[in-house]
Amino acid sequence: MNQEDCEHSFVFKGLVYSAASYPLPGSGARQRIYEDAYYCNKCLLNIHNNVRHIGNTYGQALAGSSPK
């Protein structure tokens, strides 16, 4: 199915995280960026929204989250 022609039906996939591209001042750590991940159960298009910065890469990732 073509993604442009799809009548999307998004399903929550989970919480994903990545690291900012720049280090925090005075540290080698990077901010950890969390996003909500969704996929369309018809065409499998993936989207991410609700971007937020929580913690840094020196600490543990939030429970239940996975790498982006």
Buried (B, 14 or more C-beta within 10 A) or exposed (E): EEEEEEEEEBEEBEBBBBBBEEBEEEEEBBBBBBBBBBBBEBBEBEEBEEEEEEBBBEEEBEEEBEEB
